[in-house]
């Protein structure tokens, strides 16, 4: 019986130490200043510093202007992968800060990455209204 409990505890300790661990090279990227209508992209590098394969399950986006893409393939221990984030500035002038949540099989489950920047609004293209000119002489 004593042998069984020793074996059970050993297996629990081994299983607890065998985990995937997601680390990110940088969790923040500033795109700087851009003109409205531009699409910009950044690649976040993630690494599995754990001892078992890491799976990216999902990357949640805060709005339709932010599009993440990533591989469904496992990231082996010690290896890296990229999460690409595209930001479409069309219709979004001003300062922005968007947070995306990375969900994985890392015991911490969620990790946050952030993109920021400033979008300069398109110049207005309104034509001036025509003013009525009364009939008659122009020098009146």
C-alpha positions in Angstrom: 0.0 0.0 0.0 2.9 2.4 0.9 4.4 1.6 -2.5 1.2 2.5 -4.3 0.9 5.9 -2.6 4.5 6.7 -3.4 4.0 5.8 -7.0 0.8 7.8 -7.2 2.4 10.9 -5.7 5.4 10.5 -8.1 3.1 10.4 -11.1 1.2 13.5 -9.9 4.4 15.4 -9.5 5.7 14.3 -12.9 2.4 15.2 -14.6 2.3 18.6 -12.9 5.8 19.4 -14.2 4.9 18.3 -17.7 3.1 21.3 -19.0 3.0 23.6 -22.0 4.1 27.2 -21.2 3.4 30.1 -23.6 5.9 33.1 -23.6 5.6 36.1 -25.8 8.6 38.1 -27.1 6.7 41.4 -26.7 3.1 41.8 -25.7 2.8 45.4 -27.1 3.2 46.8 -30.6 2.8 50.4 -31.5 2.0 51.0 -35.2 2.8 54.7 -34.8 0.9 57.1 -37.0 -1.0 56.1 -40.2 -3.5 57.5 -42.6 -7.1 56.4 -42.4 -7.7 53.5 -44.8 -4.3 51.8 -44.3 -4.0 48.2 -43.3 -1.1 47.4 -41.1 0.3 44.0 -39.8 2.4 42.9 -37.0 3.7 39.4 -36.1 3.9 38.5 -32.4 6.4 35.7 -31.7 5.3 33.1 -29.2 7.5 30.4 -27.7 6.7 27.2 -25.9 9.0 27.2 -22.9 7.2 24.2 -21.4 7.8 20.5 -21.6 4.8 19.4 -23.7 3.3 20.6 -27.0 1.6 24.0 -26.8 -1.7 24.5 -28.7 -3.1 28.0 -29.5 -6.8 27.4 -29.2 -8.1 30.9 -30.1 -7.2 34.5 -30.4 -10.2 36.8 -29.6 -10.5 40.1 -31.4 -12.0 43.2 -29.9 -13.7 44.4 -33.2 -13.9 43.7 -36.9 -11.0 46.1 -37.5 -8.6 43.7 -35.9 -7.9 40.3 -37.6 -5.7 37.7 -35.9 -4.3 34.6 -37.7 -2.3 31.7 -36.3 -1.5 28.1 -36.9 -3.5 25.3 -35.5 -0.4 23.1 -35.4 1.2 22.2 -32.0 4.2 24.2 -31.0 6.8 21.7 -29.7 8.8 22.5 -26.5 11.5 25.1 -27.3 10.0 26.1 -30.6 8.3 29.3 -31.8 5.3 30.3 -33.8 3.8 33.6 -35.0 0.4 35.2 -34.3 -0.2 37.7 -37.1 -2.5 40.7 -36.2 -3.8 43.0 -39.0 -5.4 46.3 -38.2 -7.7 48.0 -40.7 -7.9 51.7 -40.0 -10.8 52.5 -42.4 -13.5 54.4 -40.6 -11.4 54.5 -37.3 -9.7 57.9 -37.1 -8.0 58.8 -33.8 -5.9 57.0 -31.2 -6.5 53.3 -30.7 -5.5 50.6 -28.3 -6.8 47.0 -29.0 -6.3 44.1 -26.7 -6.4 40.5 -28.0 -6.7 37.4 -25.8 -4.6 34.3 -26.7 -6.2 31.1 -25.4 -4.0 28.1 -25.2 -3.4 24.8 -23.3 -0.9 26.7 -21.0 -2.2 26.3 -17.4 -2.5 30.1 -17.3 -5.0 29.8 -20.2 -5.1 33.4 -21.3 -2.4 35.8 -22.4 -3.0 39.4 -23.6 -1.3 41.2 -26.6 -2.0 44.8 -27.4 -1.7 46.9 -30.5 -1.8 50.7 -30.5 -1.5 53.6 -32.9 -2.9 56.8 -34.2 -5.0 57.1 -37.4 -5.1 60.5 -39.2 -8.5 61.1 -40.6 -9.1 61.4 -44.3 -9.5 65.0 -45.5 -13.1 65.8 -46.1 -14.1 66.0 -49.7 -17.3 68.0 -49.4 -18.0 70.4 -52.1 -19.0 73.9 -51.0 -22.7 74.7 -51.3 -23.6 77.0 -54.1 -24.8 80.4 -53.0 -27.6 81.9 -55.0 -26.6 85.1 -56.9 -29.5 87.4 -57.6 -30.1 88.2 -61.2 -28.8 91.6 -62.2 -25.5 93.3 -62.2 -22.5 91.8 -60.6 -21.2 95.1 -59.2 -24.3 95.8 -57.1 
